[in-house]
Amino acid sequence: MSTSLDLRTVVLPEQARMDLPVPTLGSLSPSRAGDFMTCPLLYRYRTIDRLPQTPSSAAARGTLVHAVLERLFDLPRGQRTPEAAADLLTLEWERLCEVEPELAALFADEGELAGWLTSARALLDGYFSLEDPRRLDPAERESFVEVVLPTGLRLRGIVDRVDVASTGAVRVVDYKTGRSPGEAFEGKALFQMKFYALVLWRTRGEIPALLQLMYLGDREVLRYCPDEADLLATERKLLALWQAIERATLAQDFPPRASKLCGWCDHQALCPEFGGQVLPWPAALPDPAALAPHHAAHAATHPSDPSAARAVGRVVTGAAVVTGAAVVTGATMGGTRLRAVLPATRRSTP
């Protein structure tokens, strides 16, 4: 008795086809995308070879200040003061050292640690000069966001803060513990924020009304109002970036790109620009879906006011006007850039 197999094609209903998951080609975060644009070899060493990064006091200070600003909003509004932030500074440092004991070894003695904590306190003072946390309640803090584009590229990252106004308008906020960039370098700084705006738009269906970078080092705020054309351009850029990464992976060729940032790189000994030898290509590559920071790693260290997302100043295209404390400059590449230079003695209205 013979048997035969029915090889007829099974046609899924339209809804069933729509519900099938999109195969993930790979993942990008703002930091890994930035690595590749800065130096392809740096991207390879961090993402493919996964070489460890040497802890630094500057990076640890950034982590600490971000942790304090996250915890600050756990307090009732009236208690969100500079003094409370200073108390949190010590508590959060102790907690971070429990999670990452190697951080304590960054300092030779208690005097050096005390000076470093004072520098972190100065950054927190910078925050309070820019914003009064008693006047707002963020909708989200240290929020993990993720989307898989129709092409299969996964975008993900961690947003410092999301504010939602009573109107539903969304403001995305990111804290920076360094100094603000010059106007010639603002595009690179805003790339991260457009990345987050794209993910939020694709997952929630609404374009954030405002992207806000708060530079605590020199107490300056950079604001940007994105639009659909702007975010579509960002999406195309990210897809092109991933295609370039795929080509480099197939060719096993991630060339170095020298820049002023090389002075801070951990991998100079393995870089031809510094007379080093590039590591042999690894025998096994990491899962493409894992080529970005994972939420679990973030969770290990990170156990709505109506006015929060109001319009900032007055939007002017192709000109510059002064509106209150903000210097508002014209439109750039489909969105509108608003640069607010705030004197250290003045407090901005969130």
C-alpha positions in Angstrom: 0.0 0.0 0.0 1.5 3.3 -1.1 1.1 6.6 0.6 1.7 10.1 -0.7 2.2 13.4 0.9 -0.1 16.3 0.2 2.3 19.1 -0.8 -0.3 21.7 -1.5 0.5 25.1 -0.3 -1.3 26.2 2.9 -2.7 29.7 2.5 -3.1 31.5 5.8 -5.9 33.9 6.3 -4.9 37.6 6.0 -5.2 38.2 9.8 -3.1 35.2 10.6 -0.4 36.4 8.2 -0.5 39.9 9.8 0.0 38.3 13.3 3.1 36.4 12.3 6.2 37.9 14.1 8.7 39.7 11.9 12.1 37.9 11.8 14.6 39.9 13.7 17.7 40.7 11.6 19.6 42.4 14.3 19.4 45.1 17.0 20.6 48.7 17.4 20.7 51.0 20.4 21.7 54.7 20.2 25.0 53.9 21.7 25.9 51.0 19.4 24.7 53.0 16.3 26.9 55.9 17.6 29.9 53.5 18.0 29.7 52.4 14.3 29.3 56.0 13.1 32.3 57.1 15.2 34.5 54.1 14.4 33.5 50.8 12.9 36.4 49.0 14.7 35.1 50.3 18.0 31.7 48.9 17.2 33.2 45.5 16.4 35.2 45.4 19.7 32.3 46.4 21.8 29.5 44.5 20.1 31.0 41.5 18.3 34.2 40.8 20.3 32.6 42.1 23.4 35.8 43.3 24.9 35.4 44.7 28.5 35.5 48.4 29.0 37.7 49.8 31.8 35.6 51.5 34.5 36.2 55.2 34.7 35.3 57.8 37.3 33.6 59.9 34.7 31.3 57.1 33.5 30.6 56.1 37.1 29.7 59.8 37.9 27.2 59.8 35.1 25.6 56.6 36.3 25.4 57.9 39.8 23.8 61.2 38.8 21.3 59.5 36.6 20.4 57.2 39.5 19.9 60.1 41.9 17.7 62.0 39.4 15.6 58.8 38.9 15.1 58.3 42.6 14.4 61.9 43.3 11.0 61.6 41.7 10.1 58.8 44.2 9.9 61.5 46.8 6.8 63.7 47.4 6.9 66.9 45.4 7.7 69.1 48.3 10.7 67.0 49.3 12.5 67.1 45.9 15.2 69.6 47.0 18.9 69.9 46.5 19.5 68.7 50.0 17.4 65.6 49.4 19.4 64.9 46.2 22.6 65.2 48.2 21.3 62.6 50.7 20.4 60.3 47.8 23.9 60.7 46.3 25.5 58.9 49.2 22.8 56.2 49.3 22.9 55.6 45.6 26.7 55.4 45.6 26.6 52.7 48.3 24.0 50.8 46.3 26.0 51.0 43.0 29.0 49.7 44.8 27.0 46.7 46.0 26.0 45.9 42.4 29.5 46.7 41.0 32.1 46.4 43.7 34.9 47.3 41.3 33.7 50.9 41.3 35.0 51.5 44.8 38.5 50.7 43.5 38.5 53.7 41.2 39.5 55.9 44.2 42.8 55.7 46.0 41.5 57.0 49.3 38.5 58.6 51.1 39.7 62.1 50.2 39.7 61.3 46.5 36.2 59.8 46.8 35.0 62.8 48.7 36.2 65.2 45.9 34.5 63.0 43.3 31.2 63.0 45.2 31.5 66.8 45.4 31.8 67.0 41.6 28.7 64.8 41.3 26.9 67.2 43.7 27.8 70.1 41.4 26.1 68.4 38.5 23.0 67.9 40.6 23.1 71.6 41.5 23.2 72.2 37.7 20.0 70.2 37.3 18.2 72.2 39.9 19.3 75.4 38.1 17.5 74.2 35.0 14.4 72.7 36.4 12.2 72.6 39.5 11.3 68.9 40.1 8.6 70.0 42.5 6.5 71.2 39.5 6.2 68.0 37.6 5.6 64.3 37.9 7.2 62.3 35.1 5.0 59.6 33.3 8.0 57.3 33.0 11.6 57.2 34.3 14.5 55.0 33.0 12.0 53.4 30.6 13.1 50.5 28.3 11.6 51.0 24.8 11.8 48.7 21.9 10.3 48.2 18.4 10.9 45.8 15.5 10.7 47.7 12.3 8.9 46.0 9.3 12.3 45.3 7.8 13.2 43.2 10.9 15.6 45.6 12.5 15.1 45.9 16.3 15.6 49.3 17.9 15.8 49.6 21.6 17.2 51.7 24.3 16.5 53.3 27.7 14.9 56.7 28.0 15.8 58.8 31.0 12.4 60.4 31.3 9.1 60.8 29.6 6.7 63.6 30.5 3.1 63.7 29.4 1.0 66.9 29.5 -2.8 66.9 30.2 -3.3 67.4 26.5 -1.4 64.1 25.8 1.6 65.9 24.4 4.8 64.0 25.1 8.2 65.4 26.1 11.3 63.1 26.0 14.1 64.1 28.4 17.7 63.0 28.5 20.2 64.1 31.1 23.8 64.7 30.1 26.6 65.1 32.7 29.0 66.7 30.2 29.0 70.0 28.5 26.7 70.9 25.6 28.0 70.6 22.1 28.6 73.6 19.7 26.0 74.2 17.1 28.1 72.3 14.5 27.8 69.1 16.6 24.2 69.4 17.7 23.0 66.9 15.0 25.1 64.1 16.6 23.7 64.9 20.0 20.1 65.0 18.7 20.5 61.7 16.9 20.0 59.8 20.1 16.8 61.7 20.9 15.4 61.2 17.4 16.1 57.5 17.8 14.0 57.4 21.0 11.3 59.5 19.3 11.1 57.1 16.4 10.7 54.1 18.7 8.0 55.8 20.7 6.2 56.9 17.5 6.3 53.4 16.1 5.1 51.8 19.3 2.6 54.3 20.5 1.4 56.0 17.3 2.2 59.6 18.3 5.2 61.7 17.6 6.7 63.3 20.8 6.1 67.0 20.8 9.5 67.9 22.3 12.9 66.3 22.7 15.0 67.9 25.5 18.6 67.4 26.3 19.7 68.8 29.7 23.4 69.4 30.0 24.3 69.6 33.6 28.0 70.3 33.1 27.4 73.8 31.7 23.7 74.2 32.6 22.3 74.4 29.1 19.2 72.9 27.5 18.9 71.8 23.9 15.3 71.4 22.7 14.0 70.0 19.4 10.5 69.6 18.0 10.5 66.6 15.6 8.0 65.9 12.8 7.1 62.9 10.7 9.5 63.6 7.9 12.3 64.0 10.4 11.6 60.6 12.0 11.2 58.9 8.7 14.6 60.2 7.7 16.0 58.9 11.0 14.5 55.5 10.2 16.1 55.4 6.7 19.4 56.4 8.3 19.3 53.5 10.8 18.4 51.0 8.1 21.3 52.2 6.0 23.5 52.0 9.0 22.5 48.4 9.7 23.1 47.4 6.1 26.6 48.9 6.4 27.1 46.8 9.5 25.9 43.7 7.7 28.3 44.3 4.8 31.2 44.8 7.3 30.3 41.6 9.0 30.2 39.6 5.8 33.5 41.0 4.8 34.9 40.7 8.3 36.2 44.2 7.9 35.6 47.0 10.5 38.2 49.6 9.7 39.3 52.1 12.4 38.4 55.8 12.0 40.7 58.2 13.8 39.1 61.2 15.6 39.6 63.3 18.7 37.6 60.6 20.6 40.5 58.1 20.2 42.1 59.5 23.3 39.3 58.0 25.4 39.3 54.6 23.7 40.2 51.5 25.7 41.4 49.6 22.6 44.3 51.6 21.4 46.6 48.6 21.8 44.5 46.7 19.3 44.1 49.5 16.8 46.3 50.0 13.7 46.0 53.8 14.1 48.2 53.4 17.2 50.5 50.7 15.9 48.4 47.9 17.3 47.2 44.6 15.6 43.5 44.0 15.1 42.2 40.9 16.8 41.6 37.8 14.7 37.9 37.5 13.7 36.0 35.5 16.4 35.1 31.9 15.6 31.5 32.4 16.8 29.4 35.6 16.5 26.8 36.7 19.1 23.2 36.3 18.3 22.1 39.2 16.1 19.1 39.8 18.3 21.4 40.4 21.2 23.6 43.1 19.7 22.3 45.8 22.0 22.1 46.6 25.7 19.6 44.2 27.3 16.8 45.3 29.6 17.8 42.7 32.2 21.3 44.3 32.6 19.6 47.7 33.2 17.1 46.2 35.7 20.0 45.0 37.8 21.0 48.6 38.6 17.5 50.2 38.5 15.4 48.1 40.9 1.8 64.3 35.0 2.1 67.8 35.5 -0.1 69.7 32.8 2.8 72.1 32.1 5.4 69.4 31.7 5.3 69.3 28.0 4.0 72.7 27.1 5.4 74.5 24.1 8.8 76.1 24.6 9.1 79.7 23.4 7.9 80.5 19.9 8.8 78.5 16.9 10.3 80.5 14.1 11.5 79.2 10.8 14.7 80.5 9.3 15.3 83.2 12.0 16.2 83.6 15.6 14.3 85.4 18.4 14.7 85.7 22.1 11.7 84.5 24.1 12.2 84.9 27.8 15.3 83.1 28.8 15.5 81.0 25.7 17.3 81.7 22.4 15.1 80.0 19.8 16.7 79.2 16.5 15.2 78.1 13.2 14.2 74.9 11.6 16.6 72.1 10.7 16.0 69.0 8.5 12.2 68.7 8.9 12.0 69.4 12.7 12.6 72.6 14.7 15.6 73.1 16.8 15.2 75.3 19.9 18.3 76.1 21.8 17.8 77.4 25.3 20.8 79.0 27.0 19.9 79.4 30.6 22.1 81.4 33.1 23.2 79.5 36.1 21.3 81.9 38.4 18.0 81.4 36.6 15.6 78.5 36.7 13.8 77.4 33.6 10.0 76.7 33.7 9.5 73.0 32.7 
